[in-house]
Amino acid sequence: MKLSLISLAALAGIILSGCSKSNSGKGVIAFSTLTSSNPFFTVISDNLAAEAKANGYDVIITSGDEDVKKQSDQVQNFIVQKVSAIVLNPCDSKSIGPAIEAANKAGIPVFTCDIKCVAPNAKVVSHIATDNFQGGRMAGDAMIEALGEEGGQVLVLDKREVESCTLRVAGFKEVIEAHNANRTSGKIEIVAELPGKGEKTKGRETTQAAMQSHPNISGIFAINDPSALGAYSALEEAGKADQVKIIAFDGQPEGKQAIKDGRIYADPVQFPDKIGRQTAQSIVAYFNGEEVAAEQLIPTELYRKADADNDPSLN
């Protein structure tokens, strides 16, 4: 039972043949991930593939490259190949709906992981993800801790087209609003919510622009580590790196190292390895006729400098 991560050339051959080939005979799981440039999604892919291999399935992995049209085309190719199941990190939580509906009509079960589909007519067997709202609340607690009794102005770097990121921001705002209630001083004011796109470059550019309008920012909440690190670069260039506390999200190696170095204050940590394995296990359970929950959420854990200083995985 050998895992087959099918190359583009092999993939093209399968498309031409009009059916999916499986070395194992159990079937093929096709996965279109949000991007291959963010290590977080690579960890999901690697663990999903390994768990699928252990259960006798072959895997096709493609990258949507954060382009919903490209991802929709990939889903159409999966349908032509007659794969056994499709897994998606949707590039756009709403716009991916028609592609999922097409898979539904073809009788191919669809699973989502990390990023949820919110299109009303698209049917997904199960969504496996971080509890992003809980993680956002944890980020809010961390911001309160970081700013202390003085409070201050906060910038949020979001990614509104992705449901998981909107949940993080919603959880964050709920905690900040509760903190501010009945307070006459030391409030935390969210002065801007701007697109960081989950990318270093965009996070840097957006933070640079925000500082022009809001020069007294004392905190930044970024929806992932790359956009947070981009924000830090902007602060460093402006000579304000020591004046602004950054709360990020993910807790991947680069983010953890940034926490150890003092560039990021804290992260609600996600577990992409668990997301990948649990997604594959859910597909196997579904094909075995077992009941699979429509939503499976994995809690985050807050990671601060003290954790980083005692983390053997960091240099």
NUNUMI-772718 format. One record per residue (C-alpha): x, y, z; residue in one letter. Coordinates in steps of 0.1 Angstrom, whole numbers, padded with zeros to 4 digits, always signed. Each point is the difference from the previous one (the first is absolute). Layout:
BEGIN
XYZa;...
This chain:
BEGIN
+0000+0000+0000m;+0022+0028-0013k;-0010+0036+0003l;-0001+0018-0033s;+0004+0038+0001l;-0008+0004-0037i;+0022+0023-0020s;-0015+0025-0025l;+0010-0022-0029a;-0017-0030+0016a;-0030+0021+0009l;-0004+0011-0036a;+0001-0037-0010g;-0028-0008+0024i;-0021+0029-0012i;+0003-0012-0036l;-0009-0036+0010s;-0033+0013+0016g;+0004-0020+0032c;+0021+0000+0031s;+0027-0027+0004k;+0008-0014+0034s;+0029-0022+0008n;-0017-0013+0031s;-0034-0007-0015g;-0017+0018+0029k;-0003+0033-0019g;+0015+0034-0004v;-0004+0030+0023i;+0005+0033-0018a;+0010+0031+0020f;+0002+0036-0012s;+0017+0021+0026t;-0002+0037+0004l;+0037+0005-0008t;+0033-0019-0001s;+0020+0031+0011s;-0011+0000+0036n;+0015-0028+0021p;-0032-0003+0020f;-0018-0015-0029f;+0030-0022-0009t;-0003-0016+0034v;-0037-0007-0005i;+0007-0015-0035s;+0029-0022+0013d;-0020-0014+0029n;-0031-0006-0020l;+0020-0018-0026a;+0018-0022+0026a;-0032-0009+0017e;-0017-0008-0033a;+0030-0023-0009k;-0003-0018+0033a;-0036-0007-0009n;+0007-0012-0035g;-0010+0031-0020y;+0019+0019-0027d;+0001+0038+0000v;+0000+0028-0025i;+0012+0033+0014i;-0003+0033-0019t;+0002+0037+0011s;-0027+0025-0007g;+0026+0028+0004d;-0027+0021+0017e;-0018+0002-0033d;-0036-0012+0003v;-0004-0004-0038k;+0031-0022-0002k;-0012-0020+0030q;-0034-0004-0016s;+0017-0013-0032d;+0019-0025+0021q;-0033-0013+0015v;-0014-0004-0035q;+0031-0020-0009n;-0005-0022+0031f;-0036-0006-0011i;+0012-0010-0035v;+0024-0024+0017q;-0028-0016+0021k;+0020+0003+0032v;-0014-0017+0031s;-0001+0032+0021a;+0010+0037-0002i;+0016+0021+0028v;+0003+0037-0002l;+0015+0030+0018n;-0023+0024-0018p;+0017+0030-0016c;-0032+0019+0005d;-0026-0013+0025s;-0030+0012-0021k;+0012-0001-0036s;+0011-0037+0002i;-0037-0009+0004g;-0007-0009-0037p;+0030-0022-0003a;-0011-0020+0031i;-0036-0002-0014e;+0015-0015-0031a;+0017-0027+0020a;-0032-0006+0019n;-0019-0006-0033k;+0027-0024-0010a;-0004-0020+0032g;+0035+0008+0013i;+0001+0007+0038p;+0017+0033+0009v;+0019+0008+0032f;+0014+0033+0010t;+0029+0006+0024c;+0013+0032+0017d;-0022+0023-0021i;-0038-0005-0001k;-0023+0004-0030c;-0030+0022+0008v;-0018-0002-0033a;-0036-0010+0009p;-0006-0026-0027n;+0034-0018+0002a;+0000-0032+0020k;+0030-0010+0020v;+0002-0033+0019v;+0022+0014+0027s;+0021+0030+0008h;+0031-0006+0021i;+0018+0031+0013a;+0014+0020+0028t;-0026+0015+0023d;+0007+0034-0015n;-0025+0020+0021f;+0015-0015+0032q;+0035+0009-0013g;-0011+0035-0008g;-0013+0004+0036r;+0034-0013+0012m;+0017+0027-0022a;-0022+0026+0016g;+0011-0011+0035d;+0036+0001-0011a;-0004+0036-0013m;-0015+0011+0033i;+0029-0016+0018e;+0026+0016-0023a;-0014+0035+0002l;-0008-0001+0037g;-0020+0026+0018e;+0009+0028-0024e;-0018-0016-0029g;+0005+0018-0033g;-0008+0000-0037q;+0000-0032-0020v;+0003-0009-0037l;-0016-0033-0012v;+0015-0016-0032l;-0027-0022-0013d;-0009-0022-0030k;-0037+0003-0004r;-0005-0024-0029e;+0010-0029+0022v;-0025-0011+0026e;+0026-0013+0025s;+0016+0035+0001c;-0033+0018+0005t;-0007-0023+0029l;+0034+0009+0016r;-0008+0037-0003v;-0035-0005+0014a;+0013-0019+0030g;+0027+0027+0006f;-0025+0028-0002k;-0024-0017+0024e;+0027-0001+0027v;+0011+0035-0006i;-0036+0014+0001e;-0005-0019+0033a;+0032+0015+0014h;-0011+0035-0009n;-0035-0003+0015a;-0005+0023+0029n;+0036+0013-0002r;+0008+0037+0001t;+0037-0004-0006s;+0024-0026-0014g;-0023-0009-0029k;+0013-0018-0030i;-0012+0017-0032e;+0000-0019-0033i;+0008+0030-0023v;+0002-0019-0033a;-0007-0034-0015e;+0020-0004-0032l;+0009-0028-0024p;+0033-0017+0008g;-0009-0029-0024k;+0019-0023+0023g;+0033+0009-0018e;+0032+0017+0011k;+0001+0025-0028t;-0036+0011+0004k;+0003+0001+0038g;+0030+0023-0003r;-0017+0023-0026e;-0033+0002+0019t;+0018+0008+0033t;+0021+0027-0017q;-0032+0016-0013a;-0019-0004+0033a;+0028+0018+0019m;-0005+0031-0021q;-0036+0003+0011s;+0005-0014+0035h;+0035+0008+0012p;-0008-0009+0037n;-0007-0037-0006i;+0011-0020+0030s;-0013-0035-0011g;-0005-0020-0031i;-0020-0032-0003f;+0009-0019-0032a;-0020-0031-0011i;+0032-0020-0007n;+0037+0000+0005d;+0010+0011-0035p;-0021+0032+0002s;+0012+0006+0035a;+0037-0003-0011l;-0007+0024-0028g;-0015+0025+0025a;+0031-0004+0022y;+0022+0010-0030s;-0021+0031-0005a;+0003+0009+0037l;+0038-0006-0001e;+0005+0022-0030e;-0020+0028+0017a;+0020-0004+0033g;-0031-0011+0019k;+0007-0037+0005a;+0004+0005+0038d;-0032+0020+0003q;-0025-0024-0015v;-0011-0034+0012k;-0009-0026-0027i;-0024-0029+0006i;+0000-0025-0029a;-0016-0033-0006f;+0013-0035-0011d;+0031-0007+0020g;+0020-0016-0028q;+0038-0002+0004p;+0007+0035-0015e;-0027+0015+0023g;+0013-0018+0030k;+0035+0012-0007q;-0013+0036-0003a;-0016-0004+0034i;+0033-0011+0015k;+0018+0029-0016d;-0026+0025+0013g;-0014+0010-0034r;-0034-0015+0008i;-0015+0000+0035y;-0022-0031-0003a;-0018-0024-0023d;-0031-0022+0004p;+0016-0032-0013v;-0017-0021-0026q;+0008-0037-0007f;+0001-0005-0038p;+0013-0035+0005d;-0031-0010+0019k;-0022+0017-0026i;+0016-0020-0028g;-0002-0033+0018r;-0035+0005+0013q;-0012+0009-0035t;+0013-0032-0015a;-0014-0020+0029q;-0034+0015-0005s;+0001-0009-0037i;+0009-0036+0009v;-0028-0001+0026a;-0025+0013-0025y;+0008-0027-0025f;-0002-0026+0028n;-0036+0011+0005g;+0007+0017+0033e;-0017+0032+0011e;+0022+0030-0005v;-0007+0033+0018a;-0008+0029-0022a;+0025+0022+0018e;+0031-0010+0019q;+0018+0028+0018l;+0035-0002+0016i;+0007+0025+0028p;+0030+0023-0001t;+0026+0005+0028e;+0016+0034+0008l;+0038+0001-0006y;+0020+0027+0016r;+0038+0008+0004k;+0003-0023+0030a;-0013-0029-0021d;+0025+0009-0028a;+0029+0002+0024d;-0007-0035+0011n;-0009-0014-0034d;+0026-0026-0010p;-0010+0003-0037s;+0015+0035-0001l;+0037+0009-0002n;
